[in-house]
Amino acid sequence: MWLKLIGSVIALVGVSLVFDGRHVAKKYFNYGEENIATTGVKSLGFLVAIVGAILMML
């Protein structure tokens, strides 16, 4: 039960990183190449969401 709860919170964080990637990149990574930072944040969010989903399946 706790593993599913933790996995769902991790998946929620990952999905929010995917959908709010540009806002997060503007706020925390303020340098010239915003598109590269946005791609990195969205990729990281995708991987975090996958890890959360795997935890929910266990």
N, CA, C, O and CB atoms as a CASP TS submission, in Angstrom:
PFRMAT TS
TARGET T0000
AUTHOR 0000-0000-0000
METHOD Language model
MODEL 1
PARENT N/A
ATOM      1  N   MET     1       0.818  -1.181   0.000  1.00  0.00           N
ATOM      2  CA  MET     1       0.000   0.000   0.000  1.00  0.00           C
ATOM      3  C   MET     1       0.873   1.260   0.000  1.00  0.00           C
ATOM      4  O   MET     1       0.627   2.175  -0.787  1.00  0.00           O
ATOM      5  CB  MET     1      -0.936  -0.010   1.202  1.00  0.00           C
ATOM      6  N   TRP     2       1.885   1.321   0.869  1.00  0.00           N
ATOM      7  CA  TRP     2       2.737   2.490   0.928  1.00  0.00           C
ATOM      8  C   TRP     2       3.547   2.663  -0.344  1.00  0.00           C
ATOM      9  O   TRP     2       3.814   3.784  -0.777  1.00  0.00           O
ATOM     10  CB  TRP     2       3.656   2.401   2.115  1.00  0.00           C
ATOM     11  N   LEU     3       3.936   1.538  -0.941  1.00  0.00           N
ATOM     12  CA  LEU     3       4.721   1.608  -2.171  1.00  0.00           C
ATOM     13  C   LEU     3       3.896   2.206  -3.308  1.00  0.00           C
ATOM     14  O   LEU     3       4.417   2.961  -4.130  1.00  0.00           O
ATOM     15  CB  LEU     3       5.232   0.212  -2.563  1.00  0.00           C
ATOM     16  N   LYS     4       2.610   1.867  -3.352  1.00  0.00           N
ATOM     17  CA  LYS     4       1.737   2.446  -4.387  1.00  0.00           C
ATOM     18  C   LYS     4       1.512   3.933  -4.160  1.00  0.00           C
ATOM     19  O   LYS     4       1.432   4.707  -5.113  1.00  0.00           O
ATOM     20  CB  LYS     4       0.389   1.720  -4.418  1.00  0.00           C
ATOM     21  N   LEU     5       1.412   4.328  -2.900  1.00  0.00           N
ATOM     22  CA  LEU     5       1.239   5.739  -2.592  1.00  0.00           C
ATOM     23  C   LEU     5       2.481   6.538  -2.965  1.00  0.00           C
ATOM     24  O   LEU     5       2.377   7.603  -3.572  1.00  0.00           O
ATOM     25  CB  LEU     5       0.919   5.923  -1.113  1.00  0.00           C
ATOM     26  N   ILE     6       3.636   6.037  -2.610  1.00  0.00           N
ATOM     27  CA  ILE     6       4.894   6.708  -2.952  1.00  0.00           C
ATOM     28  C   ILE     6       5.082   6.741  -4.468  1.00  0.00           C
ATOM     29  O   ILE     6       5.511   7.754  -5.019  1.00  0.00           O
ATOM     30  CB  ILE     6       6.094   5.996  -2.277  1.00  0.00           C
ATOM     31  N   GLY     7       4.760   5.634  -5.141  1.00  0.00           N
ATOM     32  CA  GLY     7       4.870   5.588  -6.594  1.00  0.00           C
ATOM     33  C   GLY     7       3.944   6.567  -7.284  1.00  0.00           C
ATOM     34  O   GLY     7       4.312   7.177  -8.287  1.00  0.00           O
ATOM     35  N   SER     8       2.738   6.719  -6.745  1.00  0.00           N
ATOM     36  CA  SER     8       1.802   7.656  -7.368  1.00  0.00           C
ATOM     37  C   SER     8       2.245   9.098  -7.181  1.00  0.00           C
ATOM     38  O   SER     8       2.050   9.922  -8.075  1.00  0.00           O
ATOM     39  CB  SER     8       0.404   7.469  -6.795  1.00  0.00           C
ATOM     40  N   VAL     9       2.839   9.417  -6.036  1.00  0.00           N
ATOM     41  CA  VAL     9       3.354  10.778  -5.824  1.00  0.00           C
ATOM     42  C   VAL     9       4.528  11.047  -6.756  1.00  0.00           C
ATOM     43  O   VAL     9       4.635  12.133  -7.326  1.00  0.00           O
ATOM     44  CB  VAL     9       3.785  10.982  -4.349  1.00  0.00           C
ATOM     45  N   ILE    10       5.412  10.060  -6.911  1.00  0.00           N
ATOM     46  CA  ILE    10       6.556  10.219  -7.823  1.00  0.00           C
ATOM     47  C   ILE    10       6.071  10.375  -9.256  1.00  0.00           C
ATOM     48  O   ILE    10       6.595  11.203 -10.000  1.00  0.00           O
ATOM     49  CB  ILE    10       7.519   9.013  -7.714  1.00  0.00           C
ATOM     50  N   ALA    11       5.073   9.586  -9.651  1.00  0.00           N
ATOM     51  CA  ALA    11       4.529   9.706 -11.006  1.00  0.00           C
ATOM     52  C   ALA    11       3.869  11.067 -11.214  1.00  0.00           C
ATOM     53  O   ALA    11       3.968  11.650 -12.294  1.00  0.00           O
ATOM     54  CB  ALA    11       3.516   8.583 -11.279  1.00  0.00           C
ATOM     55  N   LEU    12       3.200  11.570 -10.188  1.00  0.00           N
ATOM     56  CA  LEU    12       2.570  12.889 -10.287  1.00  0.00           C
ATOM     57  C   LEU    12       3.610  13.990 -10.483  1.00  0.00           C
ATOM     58  O   LEU    12       3.407  14.908 -11.277  1.00  0.00           O
ATOM     59  CB  LEU    12       1.736  13.175  -9.034  1.00  0.00           C
ATOM     60  N   VAL    13       4.715  13.894  -9.764  1.00  0.00           N
ATOM     61  CA  VAL    13       5.795  14.872  -9.929  1.00  0.00           C
ATOM     62  C   VAL    13       6.360  14.789 -11.345  1.00  0.00           C
ATOM     63  O   VAL    13       6.629  15.815 -11.970  1.00  0.00           O
ATOM     64  CB  VAL    13       6.917  14.637  -8.882  1.00  0.00           C
ATOM     65  N   GLY    14       6.540  13.575 -11.848  1.00  0.00           N
ATOM     66  CA  GLY    14       7.064  13.402 -13.199  1.00  0.00           C
ATOM     67  C   GLY    14       6.146  13.971 -14.260  1.00  0.00           C
ATOM     68  O   GLY    14       6.601  14.628 -15.196  1.00  0.00           O
ATOM     69  N   VAL    15       4.863  13.723 -14.117  1.00  0.00           N
ATOM     70  CA  VAL    15       3.899  14.232 -15.101  1.00  0.00           C
ATOM     71  C   VAL    15       3.824  15.754 -15.031  1.00  0.00           C
ATOM     72  O   VAL    15       3.701  16.416 -16.061  1.00  0.00           O
ATOM     73  CB  VAL    15       2.499  13.615 -14.864  1.00  0.00           C
ATOM     74  N   SER    16       3.897  16.306 -13.834  1.00  0.00           N
ATOM     75  CA  SER    16       3.875  17.766 -13.736  1.00  0.00           C
ATOM     76  C   SER    16       5.135  18.384 -14.337  1.00  0.00           C
ATOM     77  O   SER    16       5.077  19.484 -14.888  1.00  0.00           O
ATOM     78  CB  SER    16       3.729  18.197 -12.277  1.00  0.00           C
ATOM     79  N   LEU    17       6.277  17.690 -14.239  1.00  0.00           N
ATOM     80  CA  LEU    17       7.484  18.183 -14.906  1.00  0.00           C
ATOM     81  C   LEU    17       7.343  18.134 -16.423  1.00  0.00           C
ATOM     82  O   LEU    17       7.840  19.015 -17.126  1.00  0.00           O
ATOM     83  CB  LEU    17       8.700  17.366 -14.471  1.00  0.00           C
ATOM     84  N   VAL    18       6.674  17.118 -16.920  1.00  0.00           N
ATOM     85  CA  VAL    18       6.486  17.028 -18.372  1.00  0.00           C
ATOM     86  C   VAL    18       5.605  18.164 -18.871  1.00  0.00           C
ATOM     87  O   VAL    18       5.930  18.807 -19.870  1.00  0.00           O
ATOM     88  CB  VAL    18       5.867  15.672 -18.756  1.00  0.00           C
ATOM     89  N   PHE    19       4.497  18.419 -18.189  1.00  0.00           N
ATOM     90  CA  PHE    19       3.557  19.413 -18.689  1.00  0.00           C
ATOM     91  C   PHE    19       3.954  20.849 -18.355  1.00  0.00           C
ATOM     92  O   PHE    19       3.574  21.767 -19.082  1.00  0.00           O
ATOM     93  CB  PHE    19       2.197  19.135 -18.136  1.00  0.00           C
ATOM     94  N   ASP    20       4.703  21.069 -17.283  1.00  0.00           N
ATOM     95  CA  ASP    20       5.135  22.417 -16.924  1.00  0.00           C
ATOM     96  C   ASP    20       6.633  22.605 -17.137  1.00  0.00           C
ATOM     97  O   ASP    20       7.268  23.380 -16.422  1.00  0.00           O
ATOM     98  CB  ASP    20       4.777  22.714 -15.476  1.00  0.00           C
ATOM     99  N   GLY    21       7.190  21.915 -18.096  1.00  0.00           N
ATOM    100  CA  GLY    21       8.627  21.947 -18.318  1.00  0.00           C
ATOM    101  C   GLY    21       9.158  23.320 -18.662  1.00  0.00           C
ATOM    102  O   GLY    21      10.225  23.705 -18.182  1.00  0.00           O
ATOM    103  N   ARG    22       8.450  24.059 -19.471  1.00  0.00           N
ATOM    104  CA  ARG    22       8.927  25.384 -19.867  1.00  0.00           C
ATOM    105  C   ARG    22       8.911  26.352 -18.686  1.00  0.00           C
ATOM    106  O   ARG    22       9.831  27.153 -18.519  1.00  0.00           O
ATOM    107  CB  ARG    22       8.071  25.937 -21.012  1.00  0.00           C
ATOM    108  N   HIS    23       7.867  26.272 -17.875  1.00  0.00           N
ATOM    109  CA  HIS    23       7.781  27.155 -16.703  1.00  0.00           C
ATOM    110  C   HIS    23       8.888  26.835 -15.701  1.00  0.00           C
ATOM    111  O   HIS    23       9.504  27.745 -15.146  1.00  0.00           O
ATOM    112  CB  HIS    23       6.399  27.022 -16.025  1.00  0.00           C
ATOM    113  N   VAL    24       9.143  25.557 -15.470  1.00  0.00           N
ATOM    114  CA  VAL    24      10.207  25.147 -14.547  1.00  0.00           C
ATOM    115  C   VAL    24      11.571  25.568 -15.090  1.00  0.00           C
ATOM    116  O   VAL    24      12.430  26.017 -14.330  1.00  0.00           O
ATOM    117  CB  VAL    24      10.171  23.615 -14.316  1.00  0.00           C
ATOM    118  N   ALA    25      11.774  25.427 -16.391  1.00  0.00           N
ATOM    119  CA  ALA    25      13.054  25.812 -16.985  1.00  0.00           C
ATOM    120  C   ALA    25      13.281  27.315 -16.882  1.00  0.00           C
ATOM    121  O   ALA    25      14.405  27.753 -16.639  1.00  0.00           O
ATOM    122  CB  ALA    25      13.115  25.373 -18.449  1.00  0.00           C
ATOM    123  N   LYS    26      12.235  28.104 -17.063  1.00  0.00           N
ATOM    124  CA  LYS    26      12.375  29.556 -16.936  1.00  0.00           C
ATOM    125  C   LYS    26      12.669  29.958 -15.498  1.00  0.00           C
ATOM    126  O   LYS    26      13.453  30.874 -15.251  1.00  0.00           O
ATOM    127  CB  LYS    26      11.109  30.260 -17.425  1.00  0.00           C
ATOM    128  N   LYS    27      12.042  29.277 -14.557  1.00  0.00           N
ATOM    129  CA  LYS    27      12.160  29.685 -13.163  1.00  0.00           C
ATOM    130  C   LYS    27      13.495  29.274 -12.541  1.00  0.00           C
ATOM    131  O   LYS    27      14.110  30.063 -11.824  1.00  0.00           O
ATOM    132  CB  LYS    27      11.024  29.098 -12.362  1.00  0.00           C
ATOM    133  N   TYR    28      13.946  28.049 -12.808  1.00  0.00           N
ATOM    134  CA  TYR    28      15.113  27.528 -12.105  1.00  0.00           C
ATOM    135  C   TYR    28      16.386  27.497 -12.946  1.00  0.00           C
ATOM    136  O   TYR    28      17.483  27.571 -12.392  1.00  0.00           O
ATOM    137  CB  TYR    28      14.818  26.156 -11.616  1.00  0.00           C
ATOM    138  N   PHE    29      16.270  27.389 -14.260  1.00  0.00           N
ATOM    139  CA  PHE    29      17.447  27.316 -15.128  1.00  0.00           C
ATOM    140  C   PHE    29      17.440  28.513 -16.049  1.00  0.00           C
ATOM    141  O   PHE    29      17.097  28.397 -17.225  1.00  0.00           O
ATOM    142  CB  PHE    29      17.475  25.991 -15.944  1.00  0.00           C
ATOM    143  N   ASN    30      17.810  29.648 -15.529  1.00  0.00           N
ATOM    144  CA  ASN    30      17.725  30.892 -16.276  1.00  0.00           C
ATOM    145  C   ASN    30      19.033  31.138 -17.018  1.00  0.00           C
ATOM    146  O   ASN    30      19.917  31.848 -16.536  1.00  0.00           O
ATOM    147  CB  ASN    30      17.399  32.072 -15.340  1.00  0.00           C
ATOM    148  N   TYR    31      19.137  30.536 -18.199  1.00  0.00           N
ATOM    149  CA  TYR    31      20.271  30.838 -19.067  1.00  0.00           C
ATOM    150  C   TYR    31      19.774  30.887 -20.507  1.00  0.00           C
ATOM    151  O   TYR    31      18.589  30.665 -20.753  1.00  0.00           O
ATOM    152  CB  TYR    31      21.414  29.780 -18.902  1.00  0.00           C
ATOM    153  N   GLY    32      20.651  31.170 -21.458  1.00  0.00           N
ATOM    154  CA  GLY    32      20.270  31.503 -22.823  1.00  0.00           C
ATOM    155  C   GLY    32      19.464  30.461 -23.569  1.00  0.00           C
ATOM    156  O   GLY    32      18.456  30.799 -24.189  1.00  0.00           O
ATOM    157  N   GLU    33      19.873  29.217 -23.529  1.00  0.00           N
ATOM    158  CA  GLU    33      19.198  28.192 -24.319  1.00  0.00           C
ATOM    159  C   GLU    33      18.025  27.593 -23.551  1.00  0.00           C
ATOM    160  O   GLU    33      18.157  26.553 -22.905  1.00  0.00           O
ATOM    161  CB  GLU    33      20.183  27.093 -24.718  1.00  0.00           C
ATOM    162  N   GLU    34      16.894  28.251 -23.630  1.00  0.00           N
ATOM    163  CA  GLU    34      15.708  27.793 -22.900  1.00  0.00           C
ATOM    164  C   GLU    34      15.137  26.510 -23.493  1.00  0.00           C
ATOM    165  O   GLU    34      14.605  25.674 -22.762  1.00  0.00           O
ATOM    166  CB  GLU    34      14.640  28.879 -22.900  1.00  0.00           C
ATOM    167  N   ASN    35      15.241  26.346 -24.801  1.00  0.00           N
ATOM    168  CA  ASN    35      14.687  25.149 -25.427  1.00  0.00           C
ATOM    169  C   ASN    35      15.429  23.887 -25.003  1.00  0.00           C
ATOM    170  O   ASN    35      14.809  22.840 -24.818  1.00  0.00           O
ATOM    171  CB  ASN    35      14.728  25.284 -26.937  1.00  0.00           C
ATOM    172  N   ILE    36      16.730  23.973 -24.849  1.00  0.00           N
ATOM    173  CA  ILE    36      17.506  22.814 -24.412  1.00  0.00           C
ATOM    174  C   ILE    36      17.160  22.479 -22.959  1.00  0.00           C
ATOM    175  O   ILE    36      17.017  21.309 -22.604  1.00  0.00           O
ATOM    176  CB  ILE    36      19.029  23.081 -24.564  1.00  0.00           C
ATOM    177  N   ALA    37      17.029  23.505 -22.128  1.00  0.00           N
ATOM    178  CA  ALA    37      16.660  23.274 -20.731  1.00  0.00           C
ATOM    179  C   ALA    37      15.261  22.678 -20.628  1.00  0.00           C
ATOM    180  O   ALA    37      15.020  21.799 -19.800  1.00  0.00           O
ATOM    181  CB  ALA    37      16.735  24.582 -19.932  1.00  0.00           C
ATOM    182  N   THR    38      14.340  23.150 -21.460  1.00  0.00           N
ATOM    183  CA  THR    38      12.981  22.623 -21.449  1.00  0.00           C
ATOM    184  C   THR    38      12.964  21.164 -21.874  1.00  0.00           C
ATOM    185  O   THR    38      12.251  20.356 -21.279  1.00  0.00           O
ATOM    186  CB  THR    38      12.079  23.450 -22.361  1.00  0.00           C
ATOM    187  N   THR    39      13.731  20.818 -22.888  1.00  0.00           N
ATOM    188  CA  THR    39      13.815  19.422 -23.326  1.00  0.00           C
ATOM    189  C   THR    39      14.384  18.536 -22.229  1.00  0.00           C
ATOM    190  O   THR    39      13.911  17.418 -22.023  1.00  0.00           O
ATOM    191  CB  THR    39      14.673  19.306 -24.587  1.00  0.00           C
ATOM    192  N   GLY    40      15.386  19.025 -21.531  1.00  0.00           N
ATOM    193  CA  GLY    40      15.972  18.264 -20.433  1.00  0.00           C
ATOM    194  C   GLY    40      15.001  18.055 -19.290  1.00  0.00           C
ATOM    195  O   GLY    40      14.924  16.962 -18.728  1.00  0.00           O
ATOM    196  N   VAL    41      14.259  19.094 -18.941  1.00  0.00           N
ATOM    197  CA  VAL    41      13.290  18.979 -17.842  1.00  0.00           C
ATOM    198  C   VAL    41      12.176  18.018 -18.221  1.00  0.00           C
ATOM    199  O   VAL    41      11.744  17.213 -17.397  1.00  0.00           O
ATOM    200  CB  VAL    41      12.701  20.359 -17.481  1.00  0.00           C
ATOM    201  N   LYS    42      11.708  18.096 -19.460  1.00  0.00           N
ATOM    202  CA  LYS    42      10.645  17.195 -19.889  1.00  0.00           C
ATOM    203  C   LYS    42      11.128  15.753 -19.963  1.00  0.00           C
ATOM    204  O   LYS    42      10.377  14.836 -19.632  1.00  0.00           O
ATOM    205  CB  LYS    42      10.102  17.629 -21.239  1.00  0.00           C
ATOM    206  N   SER    43      12.354  15.540 -20.387  1.00  0.00           N
ATOM    207  CA  SER    43      12.917  14.185 -20.415  1.00  0.00           C
ATOM    208  C   SER    43      13.067  13.630 -19.006  1.00  0.00           C
ATOM    209  O   SER    43      12.750  12.468 -18.755  1.00  0.00           O
ATOM    210  CB  SER    43      14.278  14.181 -21.130  1.00  0.00           C
ATOM    211  N   LEU    44      13.547  14.455 -18.093  1.00  0.00           N
ATOM    212  CA  LEU    44      13.665  14.037 -16.706  1.00  0.00           C
ATOM    213  C   LEU    44      12.291  13.715 -16.119  1.00  0.00           C
ATOM    214  O   LEU    44      12.144  12.736 -15.388  1.00  0.00           O
ATOM    215  CB  LEU    44      14.357  15.125 -15.880  1.00  0.00           C
ATOM    216  N   GLY    45      11.302  14.520 -16.430  1.00  0.00           N
ATOM    217  CA  GLY    45       9.938  14.261 -15.961  1.00  0.00           C
ATOM    218  C   GLY    45       9.384  12.962 -16.496  1.00  0.00           C
ATOM    219  O   GLY    45       8.682  12.246 -15.782  1.00  0.00           O
ATOM    220  N   PHE    46       9.688  12.643 -17.747  1.00  0.00           N
ATOM    221  CA  PHE    46       9.246  11.385 -18.330  1.00  0.00           C
ATOM    222  C   PHE    46       9.862  10.199 -17.603  1.00  0.00           C
ATOM    223  O   PHE    46       9.174   9.229 -17.286  1.00  0.00           O
ATOM    224  CB  PHE    46       9.597  11.334 -19.811  1.00  0.00           C
ATOM    225  N   LEU    47      11.162  10.282 -17.340  1.00  0.00           N
ATOM    226  CA  LEU    47      11.838   9.188 -16.635  1.00  0.00           C
ATOM    227  C   LEU    47      11.320   9.035 -15.206  1.00  0.00           C
ATOM    228  O   LEU    47      11.152   7.914 -14.725  1.00  0.00           O
ATOM    229  CB  LEU    47      13.350   9.426 -16.618  1.00  0.00           C
ATOM    230  N   VAL    48      11.068  10.145 -14.530  1.00  0.00           N
ATOM    231  CA  VAL    48      10.536  10.092 -13.171  1.00  0.00           C
ATOM    232  C   VAL    48       9.135   9.493 -13.175  1.00  0.00           C
ATOM    233  O   VAL    48       8.796   8.712 -12.286  1.00  0.00           O
ATOM    234  CB  VAL    48      10.516  11.496 -12.539  1.00  0.00           C
ATOM    235  N   ALA    49       8.321   9.849 -14.160  1.00  0.00           N
ATOM    236  CA  ALA    49       6.973   9.279 -14.253  1.00  0.00           C
ATOM    237  C   ALA    49       7.029   7.779 -14.507  1.00  0.00           C
ATOM    238  O   ALA    49       6.214   7.037 -13.959  1.00  0.00           O
ATOM    239  CB  ALA    49       6.173   9.968 -15.364  1.00  0.00           C
ATOM    240  N   ILE    50       7.958   7.320 -15.315  1.00  0.00           N
ATOM    241  CA  ILE    50       8.107   5.886 -15.574  1.00  0.00           C
ATOM    242  C   ILE    50       8.514   5.157 -14.295  1.00  0.00           C
ATOM    243  O   ILE    50       7.980   4.089 -13.995  1.00  0.00           O
ATOM    244  CB  ILE    50       9.151   5.638 -16.689  1.00  0.00           C
ATOM    245  N   VAL    51       9.456   5.726 -13.540  1.00  0.00           N
ATOM    246  CA  VAL    51       9.878   5.112 -12.272  1.00  0.00           C
ATOM    247  C   VAL    51       8.706   5.026 -11.297  1.00  0.00           C
ATOM    248  O   VAL    51       8.525   4.008 -10.628  1.00  0.00           O
ATOM    249  CB  VAL    51      11.035   5.915 -11.638  1.00  0.00           C
ATOM    250  N   GLY    52       7.914   6.090 -11.217  1.00  0.00           N
ATOM    251  CA  GLY    52       6.734   6.085 -10.347  1.00  0.00           C
ATOM    252  C   GLY    52       5.722   5.044 -10.774  1.00  0.00           C
ATOM    253  O   GLY    52       5.122   4.383  -9.927  1.00  0.00           O
ATOM    254  N   ALA    53       5.523   4.885 -12.073  1.00  0.00           N
ATOM    255  CA  ALA    53       4.582   3.877 -12.562  1.00  0.00           C
ATOM    256  C   ALA    53       5.072   2.464 -12.265  1.00  0.00           C
ATOM    257  O   ALA    53       4.277   1.582 -11.940  1.00  0.00           O
ATOM    258  CB  ALA    53       4.361   4.045 -14.063  1.00  0.00           C
ATOM    259  N   ILE    54       6.367   2.253 -12.375  1.00  0.00           N
ATOM    260  CA  ILE    54       6.922   0.923 -12.054  1.00  0.00           C
ATOM    261  C   ILE    54       6.748   0.630 -10.568  1.00  0.00           C
ATOM    262  O   ILE    54       6.425  -0.497 -10.192  1.00  0.00           O
ATOM    263  CB  ILE    54       8.427   0.840 -12.445  1.00  0.00           C
ATOM    264  N   LEU    55       6.957   1.629  -9.728  1.00  0.00           N
ATOM    265  CA  LEU    55       6.746   1.434  -8.294  1.00  0.00           C
ATOM    266  C   LEU    55       5.283   1.108  -7.976  1.00  0.00           C
ATOM    267  O   LEU    55       5.000   0.322  -7.072  1.00  0.00           O
ATOM    268  CB  LEU    55       7.180   2.683  -7.524  1.00  0.00           C
ATOM    269  N   MET    56       4.365   1.710  -8.717  1.00  0.00           N
ATOM    270  CA  MET    56       2.954   1.430  -8.484  1.00  0.00           C
ATOM    271  C   MET    56       2.577   0.009  -8.903  1.00  0.00           C
ATOM    272  O   MET    56       1.642  -0.574  -8.354  1.00  0.00           O
ATOM    273  CB  MET    56       2.094   2.435  -9.233  1.00  0.00           C
ATOM    274  N   MET    57       3.295  -0.542  -9.863  1.00  0.00           N
ATOM    275  CA  MET    57       2.980  -1.899 -10.322  1.00  0.00           C
ATOM    276  C   MET    57       3.496  -2.981  -9.379  1.00  0.00           C
ATOM    277  O   MET    57       3.001  -4.108  -9.410  1.00  0.00           O
ATOM    278  CB  MET    57       3.558  -2.120 -11.700  1.00  0.00           C
ATOM    279  N   LEU    58       4.474  -2.662  -8.547  1.00  0.00           N
ATOM    280  CA  LEU    58       5.031  -3.674  -7.637  1.00  0.00           C
ATOM    281  C   LEU    58       4.090  -4.033  -6.528  1.00  0.00           C
ATOM    282  O   LEU    58       4.419  -4.868  -5.686  1.00  0.00           O
ATOM    283  CB  LEU    58       6.320  -3.195  -7.047  1.00  0.00           C
TER
END
